[in-house]
């Protein structure tokens, strides 16, 4: 068991940049498998989505 500080980060980006984000997280994160998720937007405020 470890006691370390963590932070959640939410990024809005293009799908094409996800591999670069994963590569960067792998270099800078101490975990063997850091939690990186790419989640599609299925619905949202019409004005924001435009």
QUIZI-V461746 format. One record per helix or strand of 2 or more residues. SS is the DSSP state (helix for helix, strand for strand). FROM is the first residue (numbers start at 1). LEN is the number of residues. If there is no record, write none. Layout:
{{SS;FROM;LEN} {SS;FROM;LEN}}
//
This chain:
{{helix;15;14} {helix;46;4}}
//
